Amino acid sequence: MIHTFCKTIVFLWAAVVISVSAAAAPFIEGFEDLPIPNGMTQMNSDNVSFGNEEARFVEAYLTSSKISFRAVESFYMDTLPQLGWTFKGKQNDVLHFYRDGENLDIAREGKKPLVVRITIRSQN
């Protein structure tokens, strides 16, 4: 009984830590719930967004000279499932996720400085 109680406390503490770290991160402009990894900034001049009630296409670019694409991958692999995204695979330097009729791609576009393209597109 005590062992189960301790496991429950540890699980709840871990959930709070994960929630706080995701909540503390700023979000990408144009996306309702995609946080920006620590050490990255959004390149505002390169954003693209259009759509209607049936379909949408949103694209944003992030950059950093402080972190690697591997850190970005790790951040999104940990964070996006908590936000309802399902990992669909990785092809070259592109991570593919799916949620509610939309595809999310996270692609490395440049290495030094790191440039990451984030795209959401409806399947319609």
Salt bridges, closest charged atoms under 4 A:
GLU32 OE1 - ARG56 NH1 3.24
ASP33 OD2 - ARG99 NH1 2.87
GLU73 OE1 - LYS90 NZ 2.84
ASP93 OD2 - ARG108 NH2 2.39
GLU102 OE2 - ARG56 NE 2.58
ASP105 OD1 - HIS96 ND1 2.71
ASP105 OD2 - ARG121 NH1 3.04
GLU109 OE2 - ARG117 NE 2.96
